[in-house]
Amino acid sequence: MGDPPPGPGTGLAAAIGPGRTSWHAVAALLGAGVVAAAQIGGAAAALPVLTDDFGLGSATAAWYLSTVSALSAAGGALLGWLGQTLGFTRQLRFGLAAIVAADLGGAVVDSLTWLLVARLGEGLGLVMVILAAPPLLSEVSGPRHRRLVAGTWGAYMPVGSGLAALLVPPAIGLVGWRGASVADACVAAGALLLVLRWVPSVAVRRQPSLRGLLGALRSPSVLIVTAVFGLYSAQYLAVVGLLPAALVAEEGLSVADAGLVGAVVFLVNAPANLLGAYLLHRGAPLRWVVPAGCAGMAVTVWGVLDPALPVGIRIASAIAFSFVAGLVPAALFAGLAAVSAGTGSAGAAIGLVTQGSGVGQLLGPPLVVAVGAAVAPGAAQSAVLVCLSGLVVAGAVLLPRGERIG
């Protein structure tokens, strides 16, 4: 078994107080998630400079960027289960410390090998943080706010990636990429200090048990949310992740302008995450929130991918697509918390969903590119993504009602 479930007299709930929400702890955990996600947007923003300095080929650059997705896709469930054995608070602290060490080490590397080692450290730290934070958020929030807090967690990725994409380029211009890496380490260290100050430490360490891992693997709700999150991640990254390159190649935008558009598109996903969390907090059913987000994605994706449309319409469609898409992860994270929060399967459950998301991120963009190459860019690609949205809706409708992992 892992950490004890939240409740009177146990774990973080006892440290905070039965039924209470520690908003300081919530803020620290959300901040840790933002810092972790910044490793994705920051790496993408620094890649052109790193390519020049280290002579990265296209394949090496792709591996450099996809390290995080590969780690989570390969072993998210196992890492989440082992993290629960370690203790979520410890795992979170180790993850932030790994990011600090990797950023500082990356600032002084002088070879491609050590650059990739530093990137692997960043990726491992990121995965540790995003696996530990959701269960901790459930433990530091009272029952009245749990759906709101769990849904809000989905904003960590667009906020962290988007802010990094906006801030890293000017930071590189001022202090170089090595200085920017040191600055990132300082921000991560600040997040670690907030976690140490505001997230209570519970000195519980349990022996690993297959029961928690099997509980997640046998749960219909966890498996459906995993599949649905993978399908969502595949279509979201295929549209938003490939947008800057498409704007450069098809519309003639500069790399800087396309990067700015991409950052804005990422960032607008965050308010819809918060909106989705609020709707769930007010009692809106998950089975309504997810279809609403998917319907918006299905309508707006046609405007994003049609190369015949004016660039202004394509950008506006991308902003609308990213905004409505934010409803989906908010609902899925809240649904996962309702099933697994406080159980011995919480770590494996969030790990399994993270694994599904990683697989979707790895496969989604190549699928859309392959369809565009085989048929034609635009309508065929949009049709494939609409089909994926339909599968997400079907999964949300099929989620069992009232399931709770034992």
N, C-alpha and C positions, 0 to 999 in steps of 0.2 A: 504493500500500500504506500501511497505518497503522503503528502501533507494532509492533516486532518481536515475534514470539511468545516466550513465556517459555521459557527454556532456558539451558543453560550458556553463560555468556559474553554473554548478551544481556539488554537491558531490565531490568525490576525483579528478575527472577530472579537476575541476576548481582549486583545490588546487595545482595540479601538473602542469597544463597548457593544453589547448585543443590540442589533438592529440599527446601529448608527452608520452614517456614511462619513468617512474621512476625506473631505474634499482636498486637503493638502496632499494626501497620499494619491488620490486620483490624478491631481495635477502633475505630481512627480512621475507617475507611471505613464501618463500621456506624453509628457516631455521626453521620457526615455524612448518611447516609440518614435517620436519625431526625429530625435537624434539618430536612432538606428536607421530610419528610412532615408535620412540625409546621405547615408553612405551610397545609396543608389543614384540619387540625382547628382551628388557631388562627383561621383566617378564618371558619369556621363559627360558632365560639364568640363571636367579636366582631361578627358580622353584626347582631344586634338593636340594639346600640349604634350601629353605623355607620349603620344605617337611620334611626335617630332624628336623628343629627347631620347627615347629608347628604341626607335625604329620599329614600332609595333606593326606587324602585318595585319590584314583584315581578320584572319582567323584568330590570332592572339588577342586582338582587341575585343572580339566577340566573347572569347573565353573570359577575359578580364571583367567584362560587364556582367556575364551570366553566372559568375561564381555563386552568388547568393541564391539564385533560382535553382541552380544545380544542387546546392547543399540541401535546400528545403525539399526539393523534389525527390532526392535520393533517400533521405532519412528523417523527414520531419516527425513522423510518428514515434520512431525510436528515440530521437533526441528529446522530444517532449516527454516521453515516459521516463527516460533517464533523468531529465531535469526535475521532474516531480520527486524522484527519489532523492536527488540532491537537496531539494527545497527550492521553491520558486523564487524566494527572496535572494538566496545565494546565487541562483542561476542568473537573475537579473543583474546583480552586482558584478559577477564574473563577466557577463556579456558586455557591459559598459566598460569595464576595465580592459577587456580585450580590444575594444574599439580604440580606447585611448592609446594602448600600447602599439597597436597596428598603425595608427595615424602618425604617432611619433617615429616609429620605425620606418614607415614609408617616406617620411620627410628626409631621411638621410641615406636611403638606398642608392646604390650606384650601378646596379645591374638589373636586367630584366627578371632574372630568377628571384631576386629578393623583392622586387616590386610585386611579383605574383604571390610570393609568400605573405607579404603585408596585406595584399588584397584578400587572401584566404583568411587571414586573421580578422579583417573587417567583416567578412561574410559570416564567419563563425560567431562573432560577437553580435551581429545583427540578428541571426537566427535565434540565438539564446535569448535575446531581449524580447523578440516578438512571440516566442513560445511561452515565456514566463509572465509577461505583463497581463494578458487577458484573464488567466485564472486569479491573479492577484487583484485585478480590478473588481472581480466578483466578490472577493473576500473582504475588500475594504469598503464596499458599498452595501448599505442596508437593503432589505427586500424591496422597499418602496422605490429605490432609485436604481435597482440592478439592471433593468432593461435599458434605461437611459444611459447609464455608464457603459454597459457592454456595447450598445450601438454606437456610442461616440468613439469608441476605439478605432473604428474603421477609417476615421479621418487621419490617422497617424501617417499613412503612406502618402496621400496627396500633399499634405502639409509639409512633411519632411522632404520629399523628393522635389516638390515645387519650389520651396524656399531655397534649397541647395542649388537648384538649377538657376535661380535668379541671382543668388549671392556669390556663388563660387567664381564665376567669370570675372566680376570686378575685383574680387579678392586676389585672384591670380594676377590681374593687371597691376595691383598695388604691391604685393609681396611675393609674387611668383607662386608656382604650384606647391613648392615645399613649405613656404610660409602659410599657404592656405591649409595645408595638411596639419600643421601645428595648431592653427586656429580651430580647426575641426576637433582636434584632440582636446583643446581647452574647453570647448562647448560640451563635449562628451564628459569631461571631468566634472564640469558644473552640474550636469544631469546626475552623475553618480553621487555627488555631494547632497543633492536634493533627495535622492532616493535614500541615502544613509540617514538623512535628517527626518524625513517624513514617512517613510514606509517602515512600519515596525518590523523588527527582526524576531522571528519565532524559531527558537533553537530546537527544531524537530528534524531528525534524520531517520528515515525508515529504510529497511532492506527492500530491494526491488522485488516486485511481485508481478507475475504474469497476469494476475487477475485484472489489474488496471488496464493493461494493454489490450487484453482480450475483451474487456468491457467496451472499449471504444470500437474495436473491430467488429463486434457483434451488434452494435447499436444501429438499427435502421436509420435513425435520425442523423447520427454522426456520418454514416456512409453517404446518405443523400446530400447533406450539407457539403461534404467533401467534394462529391461529384459536381454539385451545382456551383461551388466556389471555383472549381477548376474551369468550368465552362464560362463563368463570368470573367475570370481573369484572362482567359484566352482571348475573348472578344475585346475586352477593355484595352489590353496592351497592344493587340493587333491594330486598333484604331489610333489610340493616343500615342503609343510608342513609335509607330511608324510615321506619324503625321509630320514631324519636322523634316525628315528626309524627303517625303513626298512634296512638301511645299518648296523645297530647294530644287528638286529635279523637275517638277511639273509646273510650278508657278514662278520660278526664277527668284525666289526670295534669297536673301543672304543667309549664311549660316547663323549669324547673330540674331537676325530678325526671326528666323524659324525657331531658334532655341527659346526666344522670349515668348513666342506664341505657345510653344510646347509647355513651358513653365506655367503660363496662365491657365492653360487647359487642364493641367494636373491640379492646380490649386482650386479651381472651381468645383472639383469633386468633393472637397471637404465640407462646404456648407450643406450639401445635400446629405452627407453622412450625419451631420448634426440634426437636420430636419427629419431624417428617417428615425434617428434615435428618439427625437421628441414625439413623433407620431406613435411609436411603439410605447413610449412612456405614458401617452394619453390613451392607450388601449387599442390602437389600430392593429388589426391582425396581420401577422407576417404574410399570410396568404393574399393580402391586398397590397401591401407595401412592395413586395418583390415584383408582382406582375405590373404594377404601376411604373416602376423603374425600367423594367424590360420593355414595356410598350414604348416608353420615351426613347430608349436606345434603338429600338427597331425602326422608329420613325425618322430619327435624326441621322442614323448612320448613312443613309442614302446620300444626303447632302455632303457628308464628309468625304466620301470615297469617289464621288463623281468628278472626274478631271475636267469635264466640260463646263462645270459651273464656275462663276466668278470666284476669285480667291476669297473675297469678303464673305460670301455665302458659305464657303467651305469652312472658314475659320469660325463663323457664327454657329454653324451646325456642330462643329467639334466642341465648342464651349457648351452648347446645349446638351450634347451627347454625354460629356463628362459630368455635367451637373446632375442630370436625371439618373445616371448610372450610380451615383453615390447612395441612392436609396437602398440598393441591393446589399452591399456588404454590411451596412448598419443592421438590416433585418437579419442577415445570416449570423452575424456575431451574437446578436441578442438571442436568436433561437438556439445557438450552440450553448450559450451560457445557461439557458433554461434547462437544458438536458443534462449538462455535465458539471456545472459549477459546484465546487465543494466535494466532489466525489474523488475516489481514487483513480478515476479514468480521465480527470480533467486535463492532465498534461498530455496524455496520448491523444485525446480528442482534438485539442488545439493543434497538436503536431500533425495529426492526420489531415486536418483541414489546410494547414500551411503546406503540407506536401501536395495536396490536390491543387492548391493555388500555384505552386512552383511548376508542376507539370503543365498546367494551363499556360503559364507565362512562357514556358519553353516551346510549346507546340503551336500556340495561337498565331504569332506573327509569321512563322514559316508556312503555315496552312494558308493564310490569306495571300501571302506573296505567291505561293505555288498556284493558287486558283487564278490570280491575276495574270500570271505568266502563261498558264495553259489555256485560258479563255480570253479574258480581256479585263483590264482594270475597271472598277466601277460596279456595275449592276451585279455581276456574278459574285464578286466579293461581298457585297452588301447582302445578297440573298443567303450566302453561307452564314453570315453573322446573325441574320434574322432567325435562321433555323436554330442557332445556338441559344438565342434569347428565348425561343419557344421551349427548348429543353430545360432552361433554367426555371421558367414558369411552371412547367410540368413537375419538376422536382419539388418546388415550393408547395404546390398543391398536394403532392403525395406525402409530405412530411406527416408522420404519425402525430396525433394529438395527445398531449399530456405524458409523453414518454419521459422517463427519468432513469438514468443509468444507476444500477444498484451498487 
